């Protein structure tokens, strides 16, 4: 029954599962932050282009970060 199954799961297993869930949550938060930053950069470029301004390249990624210092999603991987 359910109680026996739950009793069979020991504390270490639960601890490992919680740790993995926390890591996943952090990864998702990081990915969301990167997506938001990339969206802001793209909107900035798009706005410049729509206004007919020549794009200066100021937000082109240099190395592993944007000029604003926002790390790219693949930085360090």
LINRARA-V112750 format. One record per pair of residues at least 12 apart in sequence whose ideal C-beta (glycine too) atoms are under 10 Angstrom apart, sorted by the first residue. I is the first residue (numbers start at 1). GAP is how many residues later the second one is. Records with the same first field share a line. If there is no record, write none. Layout:
# LINRARA-V112750
I=GAP, GAP
This chain:
# LINRARA-V112750
30=41, 43
31=42
33=37, 38, 40
34=36, 37, 38, 39, 40, 41
35=38
36=34
37=29, 31, 32, 33, 34, 35, 36
38=23, 28, 32, 34, 35
40=19, 26, 28, 30
41=18, 19, 20, 25, 26, 27, 29, 31
42=17
44=14, 15, 22, 24
45=12, 13, 14, 15
61=14
63=12
64=12, 13
